[in-house]
Amino acid sequence: MPTELQHEHAGRGFEAMPSGAVSRIERLFKLEGNHTTVRRELLGGLTTFLTMAYIVVVNPRILAEAGMPLDGALFATCVASAAATLVMGLWANYPIALAPGMSLNAYFAYSVVIGRGIPWTTALGVVFLSGVLFLFLTLTRVREQIVNNLPDCLKYGTAGGIGLFIAFVGLRSANLVVGHASTLVRLGSFSDPRVQAASFGLILSAVLVARRVTGAILLGILATTAYGILRGLTHWPQQWFSLPHPSGTLLKLDVAGATRFGLLELVFAFFFVDLFDNVGTLVGVAEQAGFMHDGRLPRASRALMADAAGTILGALMGTSTVTSYIESAAGVAAGARTGLGNLVIAALFLLAVFCSPLAAAIPAYATAPALILVGSLMCESVSRVRWDDFSEAFPAFLTLLATPLTFSVATGLSLGLMAYTLVKLGSGRKREISPLIAVLTMLLLLRYAYLAIE
């Protein structure tokens, strides 16, 4: 929700702009009605991009392991991310960025292409068909109904689960939490200079947020990067610019091969994972930003159109499924409330096509504190769960717990949804289960049963 500081500074950021430009921006993005300013939106967009800029480097590397040309995958990643983010910003007016999903690119490369020996061109065809399915269900408003019919306890649990998830990602990126053979995880070593740098950034950022300093999270990222440079942990790239080479993956998808009966289950696998991943992220970030009204997300179909369009374009360009990014919560925490911030993110993604070495210069330990702080802010939603009603509390708790432990928003939400339906049904409260939630539960039970016998 908007803070007093946001209201106090509402209207600033327009002073240096021509009045005509101000009126056009206000009319398009409704800044005043969303209690925000141009400056806050730009800061929020830049903050979100910095926390997710790693995808520019990481996604092409993962896809390259599946045999795809690295340059083409990088070009596709940047262009598909920019296009989907623009659709979200201009069409839905939400500050939620999109890019190829991390869990989905790993499934694409390691399970589908490497594990099953399916050519990457055919796998791209599978992604394309799943995107068409997304588009159909968005146009028929089925996906909007899923968002709006999701029980409140799962919405709050998902927001909190995403908070724990991204905080855990931040702790891992900072090496504050590391793997351990016996206990699975343990505290990292403070003799590690990267742990020291991340700890410095975390304390500094927390103090700035507590003091309500504008752009606190972004300042923390930049200060931590500067700290790392001074200590010799980070170096500016030797090369700042590189030319894109899209031909290796552009329009290389094999849709005909993907329509073979034996591959249809992969279409639905991509569909199910992204459906719950995207819905979970969308609801979680919307809860944090205060976009939900009476349990419903305004313009939900428009927002859901973004990942459908991004996935279709991404498959044509040469990348795996595009989805909403939980790192958007960092931009929301920095003040973004409209799609104006998405214009900044999209522009930076397009710039990254030529400046990928520079985009990769922000180290993981510098963005880690931002993820940890945003995670703590998102856990506020858990207070709204009806903990005195076990049929509401348990599904929320399961979602909250499973999201970080399974490293998947989709898994956390799907387990919580099944628990909600079964507990309500078993306690004689079946009237509280909407028909759509009942159908989704049946589909999820069938999916997990299929996975059990596969």
Secondary structure as a PSIPRED ss2 file (coil, helix, strand):
# PSIPRED VFORMAT (PSIPRED V4.0)

   1 M C   1.000  0.000  0.000
   2 P C   1.000  0.000  0.000
   3 T C   1.000  0.000  0.000
   4 E H   0.000  1.000  0.000
   5 L H   0.000  1.000  0.000
   6 Q H   0.000  1.000  0.000
   7 H H   0.000  1.000  0.000
   8 E H   0.000  1.000  0.000
   9 H H   0.000  1.000  0.000
  10 A C   1.000  0.000  0.000
  11 G C   1.000  0.000  0.000
  12 R C   1.000  0.000  0.000
  13 G C   1.000  0.000  0.000
  14 F C   1.000  0.000  0.000
  15 E C   1.000  0.000  0.000
  16 A C   1.000  0.000  0.000
  17 M C   1.000  0.000  0.000
  18 P C   1.000  0.000  0.000
  19 S H   0.000  1.000  0.000
  20 G H   0.000  1.000  0.000
  21 A H   0.000  1.000  0.000
  22 V H   0.000  1.000  0.000
  23 S H   0.000  1.000  0.000
  24 R H   0.000  1.000  0.000
  25 I H   0.000  1.000  0.000
  26 E H   0.000  1.000  0.000
  27 R H   0.000  1.000  0.000
  28 L H   0.000  1.000  0.000
  29 F H   0.000  1.000  0.000
  30 K C   1.000  0.000  0.000
  31 L C   1.000  0.000  0.000
  32 E H   0.000  1.000  0.000
  33 G H   0.000  1.000  0.000
  34 N H   0.000  1.000  0.000
  35 H C   1.000  0.000  0.000
  36 T C   1.000  0.000  0.000
  37 T C   1.000  0.000  0.000
  38 V H   0.000  1.000  0.000
  39 R H   0.000  1.000  0.000
  40 R H   0.000  1.000  0.000
  41 E H   0.000  1.000  0.000
  42 L H   0.000  1.000  0.000
  43 L H   0.000  1.000  0.000
  44 G H   0.000  1.000  0.000
  45 G H   0.000  1.000  0.000
  46 L H   0.000  1.000  0.000
  47 T H   0.000  1.000  0.000
  48 T H   0.000  1.000  0.000
  49 F H   0.000  1.000  0.000
  50 L H   0.000  1.000  0.000
  51 T H   0.000  1.000  0.000
  52 M H   0.000  1.000  0.000
  53 A C   1.000  0.000  0.000
  54 Y C   1.000  0.000  0.000
  55 I H   0.000  1.000  0.000
  56 V H   0.000  1.000  0.000
  57 V H   0.000  1.000  0.000
  58 V H   0.000  1.000  0.000
  59 N H   0.000  1.000  0.000
  60 P H   0.000  1.000  0.000
  61 R H   0.000  1.000  0.000
  62 I H   0.000  1.000  0.000
  63 L H   0.000  1.000  0.000
  64 A H   0.000  1.000  0.000
  65 E C   1.000  0.000  0.000
  66 A C   1.000  0.000  0.000
  67 G C   1.000  0.000  0.000
  68 M C   1.000  0.000  0.000
  69 P C   1.000  0.000  0.000
  70 L H   0.000  1.000  0.000
  71 D H   0.000  1.000  0.000
  72 G H   0.000  1.000  0.000
  73 A H   0.000  1.000  0.000
  74 L H   0.000  1.000  0.000
  75 F H   0.000  1.000  0.000
  76 A H   0.000  1.000  0.000
  77 T H   0.000  1.000  0.000
  78 C H   0.000  1.000  0.000
  79 V H   0.000  1.000  0.000
  80 A H   0.000  1.000  0.000
  81 S H   0.000  1.000  0.000
  82 A H   0.000  1.000  0.000
  83 A H   0.000  1.000  0.000
  84 A H   0.000  1.000  0.000
  85 T H   0.000  1.000  0.000
  86 L H   0.000  1.000  0.000
  87 V H   0.000  1.000  0.000
  88 M H   0.000  1.000  0.000
  89 G H   0.000  1.000  0.000
  90 L H   0.000  1.000  0.000
  91 W H   0.000  1.000  0.000
  92 A H   0.000  1.000  0.000
  93 N C   1.000  0.000  0.000
  94 Y C   1.000  0.000  0.000
  95 P C   1.000  0.000  0.000
  96 I C   1.000  0.000  0.000
  97 A C   1.000  0.000  0.000
  98 L E   0.000  0.000  1.000
  99 A E   0.000  0.000  1.000
 100 P E   0.000  0.000  1.000
 101 G C   1.000  0.000  0.000
 102 M H   0.000  1.000  0.000
 103 S H   0.000  1.000  0.000
 104 L H   0.000  1.000  0.000
 105 N H   0.000  1.000  0.000
 106 A H   0.000  1.000  0.000
 107 Y H   0.000  1.000  0.000
 108 F H   0.000  1.000  0.000
 109 A H   0.000  1.000  0.000
 110 Y H   0.000  1.000  0.000
 111 S H   0.000  1.000  0.000
 112 V H   0.000  1.000  0.000
 113 V H   0.000  1.000  0.000
 114 I H   0.000  1.000  0.000
 115 G H   0.000  1.000  0.000
 116 R H   0.000  1.000  0.000
 117 G C   1.000  0.000  0.000
 118 I C   1.000  0.000  0.000
 119 P C   1.000  0.000  0.000
 120 W H   0.000  1.000  0.000
 121 T H   0.000  1.000  0.000
 122 T H   0.000  1.000  0.000
 123 A H   0.000  1.000  0.000
 124 L H   0.000  1.000  0.000
 125 G H   0.000  1.000  0.000
 126 V H   0.000  1.000  0.000
 127 V H   0.000  1.000  0.000
 128 F H   0.000  1.000  0.000
 129 L H   0.000  1.000  0.000
 130 S H   0.000  1.000  0.000
 131 G H   0.000  1.000  0.000
 132 V H   0.000  1.000  0.000
 133 L H   0.000  1.000  0.000
 134 F H   0.000  1.000  0.000
 135 L H   0.000  1.000  0.000
 136 F H   0.000  1.000  0.000
 137 L H   0.000  1.000  0.000
 138 T H   0.000  1.000  0.000
 139 L H   0.000  1.000  0.000
 140 T C   1.000  0.000  0.000
 141 R C   1.000  0.000  0.000
 142 V H   0.000  1.000  0.000
 143 R H   0.000  1.000  0.000
 144 E H   0.000  1.000  0.000
 145 Q H   0.000  1.000  0.000
 146 I H   0.000  1.000  0.000
 147 V H   0.000  1.000  0.000
 148 N H   0.000  1.000  0.000
 149 N H   0.000  1.000  0.000
 150 L C   1.000  0.000  0.000
 151 P C   1.000  0.000  0.000
 152 D H   0.000  1.000  0.000
 153 C H   0.000  1.000  0.000
 154 L H   0.000  1.000  0.000
 155 K H   0.000  1.000  0.000
 156 Y H   0.000  1.000  0.000
 157 G H   0.000  1.000  0.000
 158 T H   0.000  1.000  0.000
 159 A H   0.000  1.000  0.000
 160 G H   0.000  1.000  0.000
 161 G H   0.000  1.000  0.000
 162 I H   0.000  1.000  0.000
 163 G H   0.000  1.000  0.000
 164 L H   0.000  1.000  0.000
 165 F H   0.000  1.000  0.000
 166 I H   0.000  1.000  0.000
 167 A H   0.000  1.000  0.000
 168 F H   0.000  1.000  0.000
 169 V H   0.000  1.000  0.000
 170 G H   0.000  1.000  0.000
 171 L H   0.000  1.000  0.000
 172 R H   0.000  1.000  0.000
 173 S H   0.000  1.000  0.000
 174 A C   1.000  0.000  0.000
 175 N C   1.000  0.000  0.000
 176 L C   1.000  0.000  0.000
 177 V E   0.000  0.000  1.000
 178 V E   0.000  0.000  1.000
 179 G E   0.000  0.000  1.000
 180 H E   0.000  0.000  1.000
 181 A C   1.000  0.000  0.000
 182 S C   1.000  0.000  0.000
 183 T C   1.000  0.000  0.000
 184 L E   0.000  0.000  1.000
 185 V E   0.000  0.000  1.000
 186 R E   0.000  0.000  1.000
 187 L E   0.000  0.000  1.000
 188 G C   1.000  0.000  0.000
 189 S C   1.000  0.000  0.000
 190 F C   1.000  0.000  0.000
 191 S C   1.000  0.000  0.000
 192 D C   1.000  0.000  0.000
 193 P H   0.000  1.000  0.000
 194 R H   0.000  1.000  0.000
 195 V H   0.000  1.000  0.000
 196 Q H   0.000  1.000  0.000
 197 A H   0.000  1.000  0.000
 198 A H   0.000  1.000  0.000
 199 S H   0.000  1.000  0.000
 200 F H   0.000  1.000  0.000
 201 G H   0.000  1.000  0.000
 202 L H   0.000  1.000  0.000
 203 I H   0.000  1.000  0.000
 204 L H   0.000  1.000  0.000
 205 S H   0.000  1.000  0.000
 206 A H   0.000  1.000  0.000
 207 V H   0.000  1.000  0.000
 208 L H   0.000  1.000  0.000
 209 V H   0.000  1.000  0.000
 210 A H   0.000  1.000  0.000
 211 R C   1.000  0.000  0.000
 212 R C   1.000  0.000  0.000
 213 V C   1.000  0.000  0.000
 214 T C   1.000  0.000  0.000
 215 G C   1.000  0.000  0.000
 216 A H   0.000  1.000  0.000
 217 I H   0.000  1.000  0.000
 218 L H   0.000  1.000  0.000
 219 L H   0.000  1.000  0.000
 220 G H   0.000  1.000  0.000
 221 I H   0.000  1.000  0.000
 222 L H   0.000  1.000  0.000
 223 A H   0.000  1.000  0.000
 224 T H   0.000  1.000  0.000
 225 T H   0.000  1.000  0.000
 226 A H   0.000  1.000  0.000
 227 Y H   0.000  1.000  0.000
 228 G H   0.000  1.000  0.000
 229 I H   0.000  1.000  0.000
 230 L H   0.000  1.000  0.000
 231 R C   1.000  0.000  0.000
 232 G C   1.000  0.000  0.000
 233 L C   1.000  0.000  0.000
 234 T C   1.000  0.000  0.000
 235 H C   1.000  0.000  0.000
 236 W C   1.000  0.000  0.000
 237 P C   1.000  0.000  0.000
 238 Q C   1.000  0.000  0.000
 239 Q C   1.000  0.000  0.000
 240 W C   1.000  0.000  0.000
 241 F C   1.000  0.000  0.000
 242 S C   1.000  0.000  0.000
 243 L C   1.000  0.000  0.000
 244 P C   1.000  0.000  0.000
 245 H C   1.000  0.000  0.000
 246 P H   0.000  1.000  0.000
 247 S H   0.000  1.000  0.000
 248 G H   0.000  1.000  0.000
 249 T C   1.000  0.000  0.000
 250 L C   1.000  0.000  0.000
 251 L C   1.000  0.000  0.000
 252 K C   1.000  0.000  0.000
 253 L C   1.000  0.000  0.000
 254 D C   1.000  0.000  0.000
 255 V H   0.000  1.000  0.000
 256 A H   0.000  1.000  0.000
 257 G H   0.000  1.000  0.000
 258 A H   0.000  1.000  0.000
 259 T C   1.000  0.000  0.000
 260 R C   1.000  0.000  0.000
 261 F H   0.000  1.000  0.000
 262 G H   0.000  1.000  0.000
 263 L H   0.000  1.000  0.000
 264 L H   0.000  1.000  0.000
 265 E H   0.000  1.000  0.000
 266 L H   0.000  1.000  0.000
 267 V H   0.000  1.000  0.000
 268 F H   0.000  1.000  0.000
 269 A H   0.000  1.000  0.000
 270 F H   0.000  1.000  0.000
 271 F H   0.000  1.000  0.000
 272 F H   0.000  1.000  0.000
 273 V H   0.000  1.000  0.000
 274 D H   0.000  1.000  0.000
 275 L H   0.000  1.000  0.000
 276 F H   0.000  1.000  0.000
 277 D H   0.000  1.000  0.000
 278 N H   0.000  1.000  0.000
 279 V H   0.000  1.000  0.000
 280 G H   0.000  1.000  0.000
 281 T H   0.000  1.000  0.000
 282 L H   0.000  1.000  0.000
 283 V H   0.000  1.000  0.000
 284 G H   0.000  1.000  0.000
 285 V H   0.000  1.000  0.000
 286 A H   0.000  1.000  0.000
 287 E H   0.000  1.000  0.000
 288 Q H   0.000  1.000  0.000
 289 A H   0.000  1.000  0.000
 290 G C   1.000  0.000  0.000
 291 F C   1.000  0.000  0.000
 292 M C   1.000  0.000  0.000
 293 H E   0.000  0.000  1.000
 294 D C   1.000  0.000  0.000
 295 G C   1.000  0.000  0.000
 296 R E   0.000  0.000  1.000
 297 L C   1.000  0.000  0.000
 298 P C   1.000  0.000  0.000
 299 R C   1.000  0.000  0.000
 300 A H   0.000  1.000  0.000
 301 S H   0.000  1.000  0.000
 302 R H   0.000  1.000  0.000
 303 A H   0.000  1.000  0.000
 304 L H   0.000  1.000  0.000
 305 M H   0.000  1.000  0.000
 306 A H   0.000  1.000  0.000
 307 D H   0.000  1.000  0.000
 308 A H   0.000  1.000  0.000
 309 A H   0.000  1.000  0.000
 310 G H   0.000  1.000  0.000
 311 T H   0.000  1.000  0.000
 312 I H   0.000  1.000  0.000
 313 L H   0.000  1.000  0.000
 314 G H   0.000  1.000  0.000
 315 A H   0.000  1.000  0.000
 316 L H   0.000  1.000  0.000
 317 M H   0.000  1.000  0.000
 318 G C   1.000  0.000  0.000
 319 T C   1.000  0.000  0.000
 320 S C   1.000  0.000  0.000
 321 T C   1.000  0.000  0.000
 322 V E   0.000  0.000  1.000
 323 T E   0.000  0.000  1.000
 324 S E   0.000  0.000  1.000
 325 Y C   1.000  0.000  0.000
 326 I C   1.000  0.000  0.000
 327 E C   1.000  0.000  0.000
 328 S H   0.000  1.000  0.000
 329 A H   0.000  1.000  0.000
 330 A H   0.000  1.000  0.000
 331 G H   0.000  1.000  0.000
 332 V H   0.000  1.000  0.000
 333 A H   0.000  1.000  0.000
 334 A C   1.000  0.000  0.000
 335 G C   1.000  0.000  0.000
 336 A C   1.000  0.000  0.000
 337 R C   1.000  0.000  0.000
 338 T C   1.000  0.000  0.000
 339 G C   1.000  0.000  0.000
 340 L H   0.000  1.000  0.000
 341 G H   0.000  1.000  0.000
 342 N H   0.000  1.000  0.000
 343 L H   0.000  1.000  0.000
 344 V H   0.000  1.000  0.000
 345 I H   0.000  1.000  0.000
 346 A H   0.000  1.000  0.000
 347 A H   0.000  1.000  0.000
 348 L H   0.000  1.000  0.000
 349 F H   0.000  1.000  0.000
 350 L H   0.000  1.000  0.000
 351 L H   0.000  1.000  0.000
 352 A H   0.000  1.000  0.000
 353 V C   1.000  0.000  0.000
 354 F C   1.000  0.000  0.000
 355 C C   1.000  0.000  0.000
 356 S H   0.000  1.000  0.000
 357 P H   0.000  1.000  0.000
 358 L H   0.000  1.000  0.000
 359 A H   0.000  1.000  0.000
 360 A C   1.000  0.000  0.000
 361 A C   1.000  0.000  0.000
 362 I C   1.000  0.000  0.000
 363 P C   1.000  0.000  0.000
 364 A H   0.000  1.000  0.000
 365 Y H   0.000  1.000  0.000
 366 A H   0.000  1.000  0.000
 367 T H   0.000  1.000  0.000
 368 A H   0.000  1.000  0.000
 369 P H   0.000  1.000  0.000
 370 A H   0.000  1.000  0.000
 371 L H   0.000  1.000  0.000
 372 I H   0.000  1.000  0.000
 373 L H   0.000  1.000  0.000
 374 V H   0.000  1.000  0.000
 375 G H   0.000  1.000  0.000
 376 S H   0.000  1.000  0.000
 377 L H   0.000  1.000  0.000
 378 M H   0.000  1.000  0.000
 379 C H   0.000  1.000  0.000
 380 E H   0.000  1.000  0.000
 381 S H   0.000  1.000  0.000
 382 V H   0.000  1.000  0.000
 383 S H   0.000  1.000  0.000
 384 R H   0.000  1.000  0.000
 385 V C   1.000  0.000  0.000
 386 R C   1.000  0.000  0.000
 387 W C   1.000  0.000  0.000
 388 D C   1.000  0.000  0.000
 389 D C   1.000  0.000  0.000
 390 F H   0.000  1.000  0.000
 391 S H   0.000  1.000  0.000
 392 E H   0.000  1.000  0.000
 393 A H   0.000  1.000  0.000
 394 F H   0.000  1.000  0.000
 395 P H   0.000  1.000  0.000
 396 A H   0.000  1.000  0.000
 397 F H   0.000  1.000  0.000
 398 L H   0.000  1.000  0.000
 399 T H   0.000  1.000  0.000
 400 L H   0.000  1.000  0.000
 401 L H   0.000  1.000  0.000
 402 A H   0.000  1.000  0.000
 403 T H   0.000  1.000  0.000
 404 P H   0.000  1.000  0.000
 405 L H   0.000  1.000  0.000
 406 T C   1.000  0.000  0.000
 407 F C   1.000  0.000  0.000
 408 S C   1.000  0.000  0.000
 409 V H   0.000  1.000  0.000
 410 A H   0.000  1.000  0.000
 411 T H   0.000  1.000  0.000
 412 G H   0.000  1.000  0.000
 413 L H   0.000  1.000  0.000
 414 S H   0.000  1.000  0.000
 415 L H   0.000  1.000  0.000
 416 G H   0.000  1.000  0.000
 417 L H   0.000  1.000  0.000
 418 M H   0.000  1.000  0.000
 419 A H   0.000  1.000  0.000
 420 Y H   0.000  1.000  0.000
 421 T H   0.000  1.000  0.000
 422 L H   0.000  1.000  0.000
 423 V H   0.000  1.000  0.000
 424 K H   0.000  1.000  0.000
 425 L H   0.000  1.000  0.000
 426 G H   0.000  1.000  0.000
 427 S C   1.000  0.000  0.000
 428 G C   1.000  0.000  0.000
 429 R C   1.000  0.000  0.000
 430 K H   0.000  1.000  0.000
 431 R H   0.000  1.000  0.000
 432 E H   0.000  1.000  0.000
 433 I C   1.000  0.000  0.000
 434 S C   1.000  0.000  0.000
 435 P H   0.000  1.000  0.000
 436 L H   0.000  1.000  0.000
 437 I H   0.000  1.000  0.000
 438 A H   0.000  1.000  0.000
 439 V H   0.000  1.000  0.000
 440 L H   0.000  1.000  0.000
 441 T H   0.000  1.000  0.000
 442 M H   0.000  1.000  0.000
 443 L H   0.000  1.000  0.000
 444 L H   0.000  1.000  0.000
 445 L H   0.000  1.000  0.000
 446 L H   0.000  1.000  0.000
 447 R H   0.000  1.000  0.000
 448 Y H   0.000  1.000  0.000
 449 A H   0.000  1.000  0.000
 450 Y H   0.000  1.000  0.000
 451 L H   0.000  1.000  0.000
 452 A H   0.000  1.000  0.000
 453 I H   0.000  1.000  0.000
 454 E C   1.000  0.000  0.000
